[in-house]
Amino acid sequence: MSQKPTVGRIVHFYPGTSPENALPNNMEFAPALVTQVFGGDMANMTIFVAHYGHGAVRQGFSIHHKDSVQDESAPHWVWPPRD
């Protein structure tokens, strides 16, 4: 990961495979706003989920970048593609 996260940037949050982190509506990932950064690749974030009226916003704490997790079963974030 060459670019470091900063507060206010949009990232993609992937919940991993734990049922407790699953996103509603079969979302593969959700957009998230970085709210605090730790150690260069770990961030707290506000996660926006497409689930009307049932907690459409979540908080993610100490979420690592994909490059820093052992495998994709752990929650992680990535930069959105620049298409």
C-alpha positions as CSV (number, residue, x, y, z in Angstrom):
1,M,0.0,0.0,0.0
2,S,1.7,3.2,-1.2
3,Q,-0.9,5.7,-0.3
4,K,-1.7,6.3,3.4
5,P,-5.3,6.8,4.5
6,T,-6.3,10.2,5.9
7,V,-9.4,11.4,7.7
8,G,-12.3,12.2,5.4
9,R,-11.2,9.8,2.6
10,I,-13.7,7.3,1.1
11,V,-12.6,3.6,1.1
12,H,-14.3,0.3,0.5
13,F,-15.0,-1.8,3.6
14,Y,-15.0,-5.6,3.2
15,P,-16.6,-7.4,6.2
16,G,-14.6,-10.7,5.9
17,T,-16.4,-14.0,6.6
18,S,-17.6,-13.6,10.1
19,P,-21.4,-13.6,10.3
20,E,-21.4,-10.8,12.9
21,N,-19.7,-8.5,10.3
22,A,-22.0,-9.4,7.4
23,L,-23.4,-6.6,5.4
24,P,-27.1,-6.4,4.6
25,N,-28.7,-7.1,1.2
26,N,-25.8,-9.4,0.1
27,M,-23.5,-6.4,-0.2
28,E,-19.9,-7.6,-1.0
29,F,-18.5,-4.3,0.3
30,A,-19.7,-1.0,1.6
31,P,-18.4,2.6,1.2
32,A,-16.8,3.9,4.3
33,L,-15.5,7.3,5.5
34,V,-12.2,7.3,7.4
35,T,-12.7,9.0,10.7
36,Q,-9.3,8.2,12.5
37,V,-6.0,6.7,11.4
38,F,-3.6,4.5,13.4
39,G,-0.1,3.4,12.4
40,G,-0.5,4.2,8.7
41,D,-2.8,1.4,7.5
42,M,-5.4,0.9,10.3
43,A,-8.4,3.1,10.6
44,N,-11.7,3.8,12.4
45,M,-14.5,4.4,9.9
46,T,-18.1,5.1,9.4
47,I,-19.6,2.4,7.1
48,F,-22.6,3.2,5.0
49,V,-24.9,0.2,4.3
50,A,-27.9,-0.1,2.0
51,H,-30.4,-1.1,4.6
52,Y,-33.2,1.5,4.9
53,G,-34.4,2.2,8.4
54,H,-32.3,-0.5,10.2
55,G,-29.0,1.1,11.1
56,A,-27.9,2.4,7.7
57,V,-24.6,3.6,9.3
58,R,-22.2,1.5,11.3
59,Q,-18.9,2.2,13.0
60,G,-15.8,0.1,12.2
61,F,-12.9,0.2,14.7
62,S,-9.2,-0.7,14.1
63,I,-9.8,-1.9,10.5
64,H,-6.6,-2.9,8.7
65,H,-5.8,-2.4,5.0
66,K,-6.1,-5.6,2.9
67,D,-2.3,-5.8,2.6
68,S,-2.0,-6.1,6.4
69,V,-4.4,-9.0,7.1
70,Q,-3.5,-12.7,6.9
71,D,-6.4,-13.5,4.5
72,E,-9.6,-11.9,3.4
73,S,-11.6,-13.6,6.1
74,A,-10.8,-10.7,8.4
75,P,-12.6,-7.3,8.0
76,H,-10.4,-4.9,5.9
77,W,-10.5,-1.9,3.7
78,V,-9.2,-1.0,0.2
79,W,-9.0,2.1,-2.0
80,P,-11.8,2.3,-4.5
81,P,-10.7,1.6,-8.1
82,R,-10.1,4.6,-10.3
83,D,-12.1,3.7,-13.4
